[in-house]
Structure formats: C-alpha cells, structure tokens
Amino acid sequence: MAISDLILQLQHATGPNNDLDISIGIVAGYKREVQMLGEDDQKARKVVWLYPKNGGEAPLPRFTENLEDAYLLARTVLPGSIGGVSWDEEGGTAKIDDGPYYTAATPALALCIAALSGAYAEEEALETTP
C-alpha cells in the first residue's frame, strides 16, 4: 500500500484499526514472519513480528490505538523531529516540526497521520532532488 493511500485511510478512520496497524508497521520497517508450530499432523501457524532496529521478535504496536505507540512511529520514521498532540471532545490534533496540523478521530490517529505525512514529504523531496 502506498503511503499516500494509508494516510487517506487513517484520515477517514473512526477509531483504532488492526489492519491499519499492520500497514503502518510494514511502512515503519517491521517484518512479518510466519512460523509453523507443532507436529506434522497438528501444525499451527503463528505470525511473529520482527522489530526493525534489531530484528528481534516484538508484538506489533497498536499505532492507531495507543498514543505511546504512535509516538514510537513518529520517532522511527522522523528521527530527531519535535512535535505535539492535543485533543478535545471531537478528536485529536498533531503537528510535527514545521508541518501542518493534522486532525483525526483520536490523538493517536492524528499523530500517525502527521508522522507518515512528514515521512512521505521527505521521501518526495528526495525523489525530486537532482
């Protein structure tokens, strides 16, 4: 999935979404590994996520639900950036560096959008630089 499509889906999300968490994890560098467990006649499939920094097993963060996990995303895709998140009864707002303010249904979603939008902008700038 293209980052621009993922951002659009996040903007329309009404709350936490496991499928979006998986897409975000893949963009952030998590690798998915499927392990087969048990005997030949009773094999069970187990999905394991590998952390991008060291390749060790880690649960996939709940980026769209947990603000700390959304913050991990921001630090991963935009290292050294600064930003802020706020919320009210209508949802959340986030801003990273000199980027625009992004609003969403929750603060975690807003921070995910801001982080991925900033990373997408950096990627686009690198591609257009001669």
Chimera marker file (.cmm) of the C-alpha trace (Angstrom):
<marker_set name="trace">
<marker id="1" x="0.000" y="0.000" z="0.000" r="1" g="1" b="0" radius="0.5"/>
<marker id="2" x="1.302" y="3.445" z="-0.903" r="1" g="1" b="0" radius="0.5"/>
<marker id="3" x="1.918" y="5.809" z="1.992" r="1" g="1" b="0" radius="0.5"/>
<marker id="4" x="-0.477" y="8.348" z="0.466" r="1" g="1" b="0" radius="0.5"/>
<marker id="5" x="-3.267" y="5.728" z="0.435" r="1" g="1" b="0" radius="0.5"/>
<marker id="6" x="-2.502" y="4.758" z="4.027" r="1" g="1" b="0" radius="0.5"/>
<marker id="7" x="-2.659" y="8.409" z="5.118" r="1" g="1" b="0" radius="0.5"/>
<marker id="8" x="-6.034" y="8.778" z="3.424" r="1" g="1" b="0" radius="0.5"/>
<marker id="9" x="-7.377" y="5.683" z="5.193" r="1" g="1" b="0" radius="0.5"/>
<marker id="10" x="-6.118" y="6.999" z="8.537" r="1" g="1" b="0" radius="0.5"/>
<marker id="11" x="-7.845" y="10.334" z="7.928" r="1" g="1" b="0" radius="0.5"/>
<marker id="12" x="-11.150" y="8.511" z="7.432" r="1" g="1" b="0" radius="0.5"/>
<marker id="13" x="-10.724" y="6.058" z="10.322" r="1" g="1" b="0" radius="0.5"/>
<marker id="14" x="-13.221" y="6.444" z="13.147" r="1" g="1" b="0" radius="0.5"/>
<marker id="15" x="-11.066" y="4.653" z="15.716" r="1" g="1" b="0" radius="0.5"/>
<marker id="16" x="-8.343" y="2.052" z="16.212" r="1" g="1" b="0" radius="0.5"/>
<marker id="17" x="-7.949" y="-0.407" z="13.352" r="1" g="1" b="0" radius="0.5"/>
<marker id="18" x="-5.788" y="-3.547" z="13.349" r="1" g="1" b="0" radius="0.5"/>
<marker id="19" x="-5.483" y="-3.636" z="9.544" r="1" g="1" b="0" radius="0.5"/>
<marker id="20" x="-4.150" y="-0.074" z="9.562" r="1" g="1" b="0" radius="0.5"/>
<marker id="21" x="-1.723" y="-1.016" z="12.358" r="1" g="1" b="0" radius="0.5"/>
<marker id="22" x="-0.350" y="-3.781" z="10.125" r="1" g="1" b="0" radius="0.5"/>
<marker id="23" x="0.078" y="-1.400" z="7.184" r="1" g="1" b="0" radius="0.5"/>
<marker id="24" x="1.774" y="1.181" z="9.406" r="1" g="1" b="0" radius="0.5"/>
<marker id="25" x="4.078" y="-1.487" z="10.840" r="1" g="1" b="0" radius="0.5"/>
<marker id="26" x="5.170" y="-2.536" z="7.367" r="1" g="1" b="0" radius="0.5"/>
<marker id="27" x="5.866" y="1.093" z="6.399" r="1" g="1" b="0" radius="0.5"/>
<marker id="28" x="7.820" y="1.549" z="9.656" r="1" g="1" b="0" radius="0.5"/>
<marker id="29" x="10.034" y="-1.434" z="8.801" r="1" g="1" b="0" radius="0.5"/>
<marker id="30" x="8.513" y="-4.278" z="10.793" r="1" g="1" b="0" radius="0.5"/>
<marker id="31" x="8.876" y="-7.649" z="9.091" r="1" g="1" b="0" radius="0.5"/>
<marker id="32" x="6.256" y="-10.366" z="9.340" r="1" g="1" b="0" radius="0.5"/>
<marker id="33" x="7.364" y="-13.953" z="9.713" r="1" g="1" b="0" radius="0.5"/>
<marker id="34" x="5.073" y="-16.967" z="9.718" r="1" g="1" b="0" radius="0.5"/>
<marker id="35" x="6.184" y="-19.907" z="11.861" r="1" g="1" b="0" radius="0.5"/>
<marker id="36" x="4.690" y="-23.376" z="11.774" r="1" g="1" b="0" radius="0.5"/>
<marker id="37" x="4.427" y="-24.965" z="15.211" r="1" g="1" b="0" radius="0.5"/>
<marker id="38" x="3.587" y="-28.487" z="16.336" r="1" g="1" b="0" radius="0.5"/>
<marker id="39" x="3.727" y="-31.937" z="14.801" r="1" g="1" b="0" radius="0.5"/>
<marker id="40" x="3.113" y="-32.634" z="11.108" r="1" g="1" b="0" radius="0.5"/>
<marker id="41" x="-0.485" y="-33.708" z="11.657" r="1" g="1" b="0" radius="0.5"/>
<marker id="42" x="-1.282" y="-30.864" z="14.094" r="1" g="1" b="0" radius="0.5"/>
<marker id="43" x="0.656" y="-27.885" z="12.692" r="1" g="1" b="0" radius="0.5"/>
<marker id="44" x="-0.437" y="-24.451" z="13.806" r="1" g="1" b="0" radius="0.5"/>
<marker id="45" x="0.506" y="-21.193" z="12.156" r="1" g="1" b="0" radius="0.5"/>
<marker id="46" x="1.952" y="-18.366" z="14.272" r="1" g="1" b="0" radius="0.5"/>
<marker id="47" x="2.620" y="-14.867" z="12.953" r="1" g="1" b="0" radius="0.5"/>
<marker id="48" x="5.639" y="-13.171" z="14.523" r="1" g="1" b="0" radius="0.5"/>
<marker id="49" x="6.658" y="-9.551" z="14.000" r="1" g="1" b="0" radius="0.5"/>
<marker id="50" x="10.347" y="-8.617" z="13.865" r="1" g="1" b="0" radius="0.5"/>
<marker id="51" x="11.393" y="-5.243" z="15.255" r="1" g="1" b="0" radius="0.5"/>
<marker id="52" x="13.107" y="-3.101" z="12.585" r="1" g="1" b="0" radius="0.5"/>
<marker id="53" x="16.031" y="-1.938" z="14.746" r="1" g="1" b="0" radius="0.5"/>
<marker id="54" x="17.419" y="-5.309" z="15.835" r="1" g="1" b="0" radius="0.5"/>
<marker id="55" x="15.338" y="-7.982" z="14.102" r="1" g="1" b="0" radius="0.5"/>
<marker id="56" x="14.145" y="-9.385" z="17.437" r="1" g="1" b="0" radius="0.5"/>
<marker id="57" x="10.597" y="-10.611" z="17.968" r="1" g="1" b="0" radius="0.5"/>
<marker id="58" x="8.208" y="-7.951" z="19.205" r="1" g="1" b="0" radius="0.5"/>
<marker id="59" x="4.453" y="-7.566" z="19.303" r="1" g="1" b="0" radius="0.5"/>
<marker id="60" x="3.213" y="-5.243" z="16.586" r="1" g="1" b="0" radius="0.5"/>
<marker id="61" x="2.470" y="-1.884" z="18.208" r="1" g="1" b="0" radius="0.5"/>
<marker id="62" x="-1.129" y="-0.641" z="18.283" r="1" g="1" b="0" radius="0.5"/>
<marker id="63" x="-0.236" y="2.573" z="16.460" r="1" g="1" b="0" radius="0.5"/>
<marker id="64" x="-3.864" y="3.633" z="15.881" r="1" g="1" b="0" radius="0.5"/>
<marker id="65" x="-4.932" y="2.971" z="19.465" r="1" g="1" b="0" radius="0.5"/>
<marker id="66" x="-2.040" y="3.746" z="21.779" r="1" g="1" b="0" radius="0.5"/>
<marker id="67" x="-0.523" y="7.228" z="21.861" r="1" g="1" b="0" radius="0.5"/>
<marker id="68" x="2.841" y="5.872" z="23.048" r="1" g="1" b="0" radius="0.5"/>
<marker id="69" x="2.934" y="3.531" z="20.032" r="1" g="1" b="0" radius="0.5"/>
<marker id="70" x="2.037" y="6.413" z="17.703" r="1" g="1" b="0" radius="0.5"/>
<marker id="71" x="4.914" y="8.349" z="19.282" r="1" g="1" b="0" radius="0.5"/>
<marker id="72" x="7.212" y="5.366" z="18.571" r="1" g="1" b="0" radius="0.5"/>
<marker id="73" x="6.130" y="5.591" z="14.923" r="1" g="1" b="0" radius="0.5"/>
<marker id="74" x="6.963" y="9.302" z="14.792" r="1" g="1" b="0" radius="0.5"/>
<marker id="75" x="10.417" y="8.686" z="16.300" r="1" g="1" b="0" radius="0.5"/>
<marker id="76" x="11.011" y="5.807" z="13.865" r="1" g="1" b="0" radius="0.5"/>
<marker id="77" x="10.020" y="7.490" z="10.594" r="1" g="1" b="0" radius="0.5"/>
<marker id="78" x="11.109" y="11.029" z="11.563" r="1" g="1" b="0" radius="0.5"/>
<marker id="79" x="14.061" y="10.660" z="13.969" r="1" g="1" b="0" radius="0.5"/>
<marker id="80" x="15.073" y="13.881" z="15.671" r="1" g="1" b="0" radius="0.5"/>
<marker id="81" x="11.764" y="15.584" z="14.985" r="1" g="1" b="0" radius="0.5"/>
<marker id="82" x="9.733" y="17.540" z="17.511" r="1" g="1" b="0" radius="0.5"/>
<marker id="83" x="6.005" y="17.853" z="17.734" r="1" g="1" b="0" radius="0.5"/>
<marker id="84" x="2.905" y="17.906" z="19.811" r="1" g="1" b="0" radius="0.5"/>
<marker id="85" x="-0.503" y="16.331" z="20.211" r="1" g="1" b="0" radius="0.5"/>
<marker id="86" x="-3.706" y="17.746" z="21.647" r="1" g="1" b="0" radius="0.5"/>
<marker id="87" x="-7.260" y="16.536" z="21.958" r="1" g="1" b="0" radius="0.5"/>
<marker id="88" x="-10.750" y="17.622" z="22.808" r="1" g="1" b="0" radius="0.5"/>
<marker id="89" x="-14.192" y="16.052" z="22.773" r="1" g="1" b="0" radius="0.5"/>
<marker id="90" x="-14.161" y="15.924" z="18.952" r="1" g="1" b="0" radius="0.5"/>
<marker id="91" x="-10.840" y="14.118" z="18.408" r="1" g="1" b="0" radius="0.5"/>
<marker id="92" x="-7.136" y="14.790" z="18.237" r="1" g="1" b="0" radius="0.5"/>
<marker id="93" x="-4.687" y="17.119" z="16.518" r="1" g="1" b="0" radius="0.5"/>
<marker id="94" x="-0.969" y="16.614" z="15.887" r="1" g="1" b="0" radius="0.5"/>
<marker id="95" x="1.885" y="18.616" z="14.414" r="1" g="1" b="0" radius="0.5"/>
<marker id="96" x="5.476" y="17.576" z="13.738" r="1" g="1" b="0" radius="0.5"/>
<marker id="97" x="8.281" y="20.038" z="13.050" r="1" g="1" b="0" radius="0.5"/>
<marker id="98" x="7.157" y="22.769" z="10.611" r="1" g="1" b="0" radius="0.5"/>
<marker id="99" x="4.446" y="20.590" z="9.092" r="1" g="1" b="0" radius="0.5"/>
<marker id="100" x="0.759" y="21.396" z="9.128" r="1" g="1" b="0" radius="0.5"/>
<marker id="101" x="-1.700" y="20.481" z="11.846" r="1" g="1" b="0" radius="0.5"/>
<marker id="102" x="-3.483" y="17.168" z="11.248" r="1" g="1" b="0" radius="0.5"/>
<marker id="103" x="-6.792" y="16.276" z="12.847" r="1" g="1" b="0" radius="0.5"/>
<marker id="104" x="-8.341" y="12.836" z="13.255" r="1" g="1" b="0" radius="0.5"/>
<marker id="105" x="-10.854" y="10.901" z="15.324" r="1" g="1" b="0" radius="0.5"/>
<marker id="106" x="-8.269" y="10.256" z="18.085" r="1" g="1" b="0" radius="0.5"/>
<marker id="107" x="-4.918" y="11.746" z="19.149" r="1" g="1" b="0" radius="0.5"/>
<marker id="108" x="-3.093" y="8.515" z="18.186" r="1" g="1" b="0" radius="0.5"/>
<marker id="109" x="-4.576" y="8.606" z="14.674" r="1" g="1" b="0" radius="0.5"/>
<marker id="110" x="-3.646" y="12.285" z="14.295" r="1" g="1" b="0" radius="0.5"/>
<marker id="111" x="-0.049" y="11.577" z="15.330" r="1" g="1" b="0" radius="0.5"/>
<marker id="112" x="0.171" y="8.636" z="12.902" r="1" g="1" b="0" radius="0.5"/>
<marker id="113" x="-1.058" y="10.884" z="10.090" r="1" g="1" b="0" radius="0.5"/>
<marker id="114" x="1.411" y="13.644" z="10.984" r="1" g="1" b="0" radius="0.5"/>
<marker id="115" x="4.328" y="11.195" z="11.176" r="1" g="1" b="0" radius="0.5"/>
<marker id="116" x="3.542" y="9.415" z="7.925" r="1" g="1" b="0" radius="0.5"/>
<marker id="117" x="2.795" y="12.704" z="6.137" r="1" g="1" b="0" radius="0.5"/>
<marker id="118" x="6.156" y="14.089" z="7.255" r="1" g="1" b="0" radius="0.5"/>
<marker id="119" x="7.973" y="10.943" z="6.132" r="1" g="1" b="0" radius="0.5"/>
<marker id="120" x="6.102" y="10.978" z="2.806" r="1" g="1" b="0" radius="0.5"/>
<marker id="121" x="7.057" y="14.633" z="2.245" r="1" g="1" b="0" radius="0.5"/>
<marker id="122" x="10.712" y="13.851" z="2.967" r="1" g="1" b="0" radius="0.5"/>
<marker id="123" x="10.603" y="10.880" z="0.580" r="1" g="1" b="0" radius="0.5"/>
<marker id="124" x="9.024" y="13.018" z="-2.160" r="1" g="1" b="0" radius="0.5"/>
<marker id="125" x="11.638" y="15.742" z="-1.656" r="1" g="1" b="0" radius="0.5"/>
<marker id="126" x="14.464" y="13.195" z="-2.024" r="1" g="1" b="0" radius="0.5"/>
<marker id="127" x="12.947" y="11.782" z="-5.217" r="1" g="1" b="0" radius="0.5"/>
<marker id="128" x="12.647" y="15.204" z="-6.856" r="1" g="1" b="0" radius="0.5"/>
<marker id="129" x="16.119" y="16.400" z="-5.856" r="1" g="1" b="0" radius="0.5"/>
<marker id="130" x="18.514" y="16.153" z="-8.833" r="1" g="1" b="0" radius="0.5"/>
<link id1="1" id2="2" r="1" g="1" b="0" radius="0.2"/>
<link id1="2" id2="3" r="1" g="1" b="0" radius="0.2"/>
<link id1="3" id2="4" r="1" g="1" b="0" radius="0.2"/>
<link id1="4" id2="5" r="1" g="1" b="0" radius="0.2"/>
<link id1="5" id2="6" r="1" g="1" b="0" radius="0.2"/>
<link id1="6" id2="7" r="1" g="1" b="0" radius="0.2"/>
<link id1="7" id2="8" r="1" g="1" b="0" radius="0.2"/>
<link id1="8" id2="9" r="1" g="1" b="0" radius="0.2"/>
<link id1="9" id2="10" r="1" g="1" b="0" radius="0.2"/>
<link id1="10" id2="11" r="1" g="1" b="0" radius="0.2"/>
<link id1="11" id2="12" r="1" g="1" b="0" radius="0.2"/>
<link id1="12" id2="13" r="1" g="1" b="0" radius="0.2"/>
<link id1="13" id2="14" r="1" g="1" b="0" radius="0.2"/>
<link id1="14" id2="15" r="1" g="1" b="0" radius="0.2"/>
<link id1="15" id2="16" r="1" g="1" b="0" radius="0.2"/>
<link id1="16" id2="17" r="1" g="1" b="0" radius="0.2"/>
<link id1="17" id2="18" r="1" g="1" b="0" radius="0.2"/>
<link id1="18" id2="19" r="1" g="1" b="0" radius="0.2"/>
<link id1="19" id2="20" r="1" g="1" b="0" radius="0.2"/>
<link id1="20" id2="21" r="1" g="1" b="0" radius="0.2"/>
<link id1="21" id2="22" r="1" g="1" b="0" radius="0.2"/>
<link id1="22" id2="23" r="1" g="1" b="0" radius="0.2"/>
<link id1="23" id2="24" r="1" g="1" b="0" radius="0.2"/>
<link id1="24" id2="25" r="1" g="1" b="0" radius="0.2"/>
<link id1="25" id2="26" r="1" g="1" b="0" radius="0.2"/>
<link id1="26" id2="27" r="1" g="1" b="0" radius="0.2"/>
<link id1="27" id2="28" r="1" g="1" b="0" radius="0.2"/>
<link id1="28" id2="29" r="1" g="1" b="0" radius="0.2"/>
<link id1="29" id2="30" r="1" g="1" b="0" radius="0.2"/>
<link id1="30" id2="31" r="1" g="1" b="0" radius="0.2"/>
<link id1="31" id2="32" r="1" g="1" b="0" radius="0.2"/>
<link id1="32" id2="33" r="1" g="1" b="0" radius="0.2"/>
<link id1="33" id2="34" r="1" g="1" b="0" radius="0.2"/>
<link id1="34" id2="35" r="1" g="1" b="0" radius="0.2"/>
<link id1="35" id2="36" r="1" g="1" b="0" radius="0.2"/>
<link id1="36" id2="37" r="1" g="1" b="0" radius="0.2"/>
<link id1="37" id2="38" r="1" g="1" b="0" radius="0.2"/>
<link id1="38" id2="39" r="1" g="1" b="0" radius="0.2"/>
<link id1="39" id2="40" r="1" g="1" b="0" radius="0.2"/>
<link id1="40" id2="41" r="1" g="1" b="0" radius="0.2"/>
<link id1="41" id2="42" r="1" g="1" b="0" radius="0.2"/>
<link id1="42" id2="43" r="1" g="1" b="0" radius="0.2"/>
<link id1="43" id2="44" r="1" g="1" b="0" radius="0.2"/>
<link id1="44" id2="45" r="1" g="1" b="0" radius="0.2"/>
<link id1="45" id2="46" r="1" g="1" b="0" radius="0.2"/>
<link id1="46" id2="47" r="1" g="1" b="0" radius="0.2"/>
<link id1="47" id2="48" r="1" g="1" b="0" radius="0.2"/>
<link id1="48" id2="49" r="1" g="1" b="0" radius="0.2"/>
<link id1="49" id2="50" r="1" g="1" b="0" radius="0.2"/>
<link id1="50" id2="51" r="1" g="1" b="0" radius="0.2"/>
<link id1="51" id2="52" r="1" g="1" b="0" radius="0.2"/>
<link id1="52" id2="53" r="1" g="1" b="0" radius="0.2"/>
<link id1="53" id2="54" r="1" g="1" b="0" radius="0.2"/>
<link id1="54" id2="55" r="1" g="1" b="0" radius="0.2"/>
<link id1="55" id2="56" r="1" g="1" b="0" radius="0.2"/>
<link id1="56" id2="57" r="1" g="1" b="0" radius="0.2"/>
<link id1="57" id2="58" r="1" g="1" b="0" radius="0.2"/>
<link id1="58" id2="59" r="1" g="1" b="0" radius="0.2"/>
<link id1="59" id2="60" r="1" g="1" b="0" radius="0.2"/>
<link id1="60" id2="61" r="1" g="1" b="0" radius="0.2"/>
<link id1="61" id2="62" r="1" g="1" b="0" radius="0.2"/>
<link id1="62" id2="63" r="1" g="1" b="0" radius="0.2"/>
<link id1="63" id2="64" r="1" g="1" b="0" radius="0.2"/>
<link id1="64" id2="65" r="1" g="1" b="0" radius="0.2"/>
<link id1="65" id2="66" r="1" g="1" b="0" radius="0.2"/>
<link id1="66" id2="67" r="1" g="1" b="0" radius="0.2"/>
<link id1="67" id2="68" r="1" g="1" b="0" radius="0.2"/>
<link id1="68" id2="69" r="1" g="1" b="0" radius="0.2"/>
<link id1="69" id2="70" r="1" g="1" b="0" radius="0.2"/>
<link id1="70" id2="71" r="1" g="1" b="0" radius="0.2"/>
<link id1="71" id2="72" r="1" g="1" b="0" radius="0.2"/>
<link id1="72" id2="73" r="1" g="1" b="0" radius="0.2"/>
<link id1="73" id2="74" r="1" g="1" b="0" radius="0.2"/>
<link id1="74" id2="75" r="1" g="1" b="0" radius="0.2"/>
<link id1="75" id2="76" r="1" g="1" b="0" radius="0.2"/>
<link id1="76" id2="77" r="1" g="1" b="0" radius="0.2"/>
<link id1="77" id2="78" r="1" g="1" b="0" radius="0.2"/>
<link id1="78" id2="79" r="1" g="1" b="0" radius="0.2"/>
<link id1="79" id2="80" r="1" g="1" b="0" radius="0.2"/>
<link id1="80" id2="81" r="1" g="1" b="0" radius="0.2"/>
<link id1="81" id2="82" r="1" g="1" b="0" radius="0.2"/>
<link id1="82" id2="83" r="1" g="1" b="0" radius="0.2"/>
<link id1="83" id2="84" r="1" g="1" b="0" radius="0.2"/>
<link id1="84" id2="85" r="1" g="1" b="0" radius="0.2"/>
<link id1="85" id2="86" r="1" g="1" b="0" radius="0.2"/>
<link id1="86" id2="87" r="1" g="1" b="0" radius="0.2"/>
<link id1="87" id2="88" r="1" g="1" b="0" radius="0.2"/>
<link id1="88" id2="89" r="1" g="1" b="0" radius="0.2"/>
<link id1="89" id2="90" r="1" g="1" b="0" radius="0.2"/>
<link id1="90" id2="91" r="1" g="1" b="0" radius="0.2"/>
<link id1="91" id2="92" r="1" g="1" b="0" radius="0.2"/>
<link id1="92" id2="93" r="1" g="1" b="0" radius="0.2"/>
<link id1="93" id2="94" r="1" g="1" b="0" radius="0.2"/>
<link id1="94" id2="95" r="1" g="1" b="0" radius="0.2"/>
<link id1="95" id2="96" r="1" g="1" b="0" radius="0.2"/>
<link id1="96" id2="97" r="1" g="1" b="0" radius="0.2"/>
<link id1="97" id2="98" r="1" g="1" b="0" radius="0.2"/>
<link id1="98" id2="99" r="1" g="1" b="0" radius="0.2"/>
<link id1="99" id2="100" r="1" g="1" b="0" radius="0.2"/>
<link id1="100" id2="101" r="1" g="1" b="0" radius="0.2"/>
<link id1="101" id2="102" r="1" g="1" b="0" radius="0.2"/>
<link id1="102" id2="103" r="1" g="1" b="0" radius="0.2"/>
<link id1="103" id2="104" r="1" g="1" b="0" radius="0.2"/>
<link id1="104" id2="105" r="1" g="1" b="0" radius="0.2"/>
<link id1="105" id2="106" r="1" g="1" b="0" radius="0.2"/>
<link id1="106" id2="107" r="1" g="1" b="0" radius="0.2"/>
<link id1="107" id2="108" r="1" g="1" b="0" radius="0.2"/>
<link id1="108" id2="109" r="1" g="1" b="0" radius="0.2"/>
<link id1="109" id2="110" r="1" g="1" b="0" radius="0.2"/>
<link id1="110" id2="111" r="1" g="1" b="0" radius="0.2"/>
<link id1="111" id2="112" r="1" g="1" b="0" radius="0.2"/>
<link id1="112" id2="113" r="1" g="1" b="0" radius="0.2"/>
<link id1="113" id2="114" r="1" g="1" b="0" radius="0.2"/>
<link id1="114" id2="115" r="1" g="1" b="0" radius="0.2"/>
<link id1="115" id2="116" r="1" g="1" b="0" radius="0.2"/>
<link id1="116" id2="117" r="1" g="1" b="0" radius="0.2"/>
<link id1="117" id2="118" r="1" g="1" b="0" radius="0.2"/>
<link id1="118" id2="119" r="1" g="1" b="0" radius="0.2"/>
<link id1="119" id2="120" r="1" g="1" b="0" radius="0.2"/>
<link id1="120" id2="121" r="1" g="1" b="0" radius="0.2"/>
<link id1="121" id2="122" r="1" g="1" b="0" radius="0.2"/>
<link id1="122" id2="123" r="1" g="1" b="0" radius="0.2"/>
<link id1="123" id2="124" r="1" g="1" b="0" radius="0.2"/>
<link id1="124" id2="125" r="1" g="1" b="0" radius="0.2"/>
<link id1="125" id2="126" r="1" g="1" b="0" radius="0.2"/>
<link id1="126" id2="127" r="1" g="1" b="0" radius="0.2"/>
<link id1="127" id2="128" r="1" g="1" b="0" radius="0.2"/>
<link id1="128" id2="129" r="1" g="1" b="0" radius="0.2"/>
<link id1="129" id2="130" r="1" g="1" b="0" radius="0.2"/>
</marker_set>
